[in-house]
Amino acid sequence: MTETFNFQAEIQQVLDILVHSLYTEREIFLRELISNASDALHRVQFELLTNREVQDADAELAIEIKVDDEAGTITISDTGIGMTRDDLINNLGVIARSGAKAFIQAAQQAQNGGAADIIGQFGVGFYSVFMVADKIQITTRSYLPEEPAYLWESTGVATYTIEPGERETRGTDIVVYLKEDAKEFASEWKVKDIIRRHSDYIAFPIYVGESEEATNKQQAIWRQDPKEITDEQYNDFYKMLTMDWNEPLYHIHMRADVPLQFYTLLYIPGGTDLGILSPRKEPGLKLYARKVLIQEYNKDLLPEYLGFVQGVVDSEDLPLNVSRESVQATRIMANLKKTLTGKVLTELKRMAQKNREDYLAIYEQFGRFIKQGVAASPADRTDIEPLLFFASTRSDSPDELFTLEEYIERRAEGQDDIYYIMGEDFHSVSRSPHLDAFRQRGIEVLYFTDPVDPFMLMGLPDYKSHKLRSVDEAEIDLSSIGQAEDESARPEPLPEDTFTALRDHFAAVLGERVRDVRQSKTLTGSPARLISDESGASRQMFRINRLLDRDYELPVKILELNPRHPLLHNLSGLLAQDSDNPLVNVVVEQVFETALLQDGIHPDPSAMAGRLNLLMQAATGTPAAELNYEAVRSAVPEAVVEEADTDAEGGEEEA
């Protein structure tokens, strides 16, 4: 006899939430049905540990899936615990045991992180099937020996029916009658693809069609003892996981029971380019709960700066929200993130200390991410600092890198601060005029040439109480550090009044492009340099804005001139001979722009080409009056061009 039961009055609202709000991909329904079948198998497996008086005690614990393309159906069968008539009413007929309103309230709380694992409480996972189904038929027989089979049927509207069914063995058959626009799921290939992506590590075999070989792997490699897994197996799993056919640089296999029970297998890829076949579309780890995939890209398990790490995390203790597609932000998740982050950083630190070459291979690929962590995650700064490596004036090779700890261990006598220089690349910073005084006194300077280094510095003002200072700071005093050069071996400086006249001319030509022009006390081999009197953070903001492709203004700095340099001696002589000589102004412009170029902040280096050609003409014998200043008009102030035009006209009249 067929019995008809009514759903709660709000059932349509409940189903609408389930079908349209909680799930982002319709294929999730199959994952949920397989998960339910797996739960049923686990329950009967537990029962069999202490009770052999059950229906079909020797039946294989397995899941079988068959598709019928012509009928447009999928049938999911298991040999699990099965259901009685009362089970069907309580577990399927009543979506929310305390009423549909309670379910809706729980769903809303879950979206705000308030409810835990209400899938199990309300049978929500099962009802996701109505995303793709016009009708559901369930034939089930309980593990209890005397219980008959029953047939449950529903179209997901106001009622469902229960009647006697036909099933000889223990377990459940679910027949899904697919909607017209969901017939794609009546394909063995499609079903196998979904299983491999979402349910590959279900503990019981899943057979598809007539195949005698399970589609799923069943044995989760991350749950195995690391001592039993070979490097080849680790690498094979990585390739399957990522479709990256290069071997990973490193893997971390961790199992823990307290305070959380979880398993994790993490990989550091061989490079940042994962290739066109990689399924990884965004950062994040695969998150499993009891070997069932919950999220493809969970971003809450590791901080953003470790987003390059790939792998899986599987926990027995996770609270899930309504759809299982995201995990609540609970204390458990926070503790899990803290544990995983600490493990990754500890492994990297150990490698940096004991296997430097292997670590530097990782740092070459992902050092930029690690540096970002200094500023983005201040709480992790102490753990990240030992992972930072930089080139420096200690070596002529850009490939030889040093830690901050190594730097402070070999400080010069009297040195307390850590000095660095910012630039575009190793070769340009190694020739910077800023280094003159430091090399002279034997003071090591770190090279910060990565585009993210300015951002890193926002979170790294010091290291072990040693302040980080840029060599272009205006007020650096090196007089008490290291060994100064013998002054008697250096060229004589310009007389004070002569230098003052030259400095004033520089200031007049450059105008507001410089904050000030002054004499340098540190330059030896270079005619000029630009220094900054701004604080560390604001001094680098233009570099950060440039990195982020934002609008930025060129910083206005102080120009320091070397009164001992031959170029300035020569320039001062030209100025003394003829204060209106336009060539003097062109040289002033070039000195300034060369300093911009050496600092890596010139906005358009190619604009100097015309001026450099003009200067080479002058250097090879062309008289100043015959030079074509029009060619460098864009690089020379109007007043300079007018003076040049006047001089040229005067020369023509004299001729």
Secondary structure, DSSP 8 states (H G I E B T S, - for coil): --EEEE--TTHHHHHHIIIIIS-S-TTHHHHHHHHHHHHHHHHHHHHHHH---STTTTS---EEEEEETTTTEEEEEE-SS---HHHIIIIII-SSTT-HHHHHHHHHHHHTT----HHHHHTHHHHGGGGTEEEEEEEEE-SSTT--EEEEEE-SSSEEEEEE---SSSEEEEEEEE-GGGGGGS-HHHHHHHHHHHSTT-SS-EEETT-SS-SS--S-GGGS-GGG--HHHHHHHHHHHH---S--SEEEEEEE-SSS-EEEEEEE-S-S---TT----SS-EEEEETTEEEEEEE-SSS-GGGTT-EEEEEESS--B-TTSSSB---HHHHHHHHHHHHHHHHHHHHHHHH-HHHHHHHHHHHHHHHHHHHHH-GGGHHHHGGG--BEETT-S-TT--B-HHHHHHT--TT--SEEEEE-SSHHHHHT-GGGHHHHHTT---EEE-STTHHHHHTT-SEETTEEEEETTBTT---TTSS----GGGS-----HHHHHHHHHHHHHHHGGGEEEEEE-SS-SS-SEEEEB-S-HHHHTHHHHHHHTT-------EEEEE-TT-HHHHHHHHHHHH-TT-HHHHHHHHHHHHHHHHHTT--S-GGGGHHHHHHHHHHHTT--GGGS-GGGGGGGS-HHHHHHHHHHHHHHHHH-
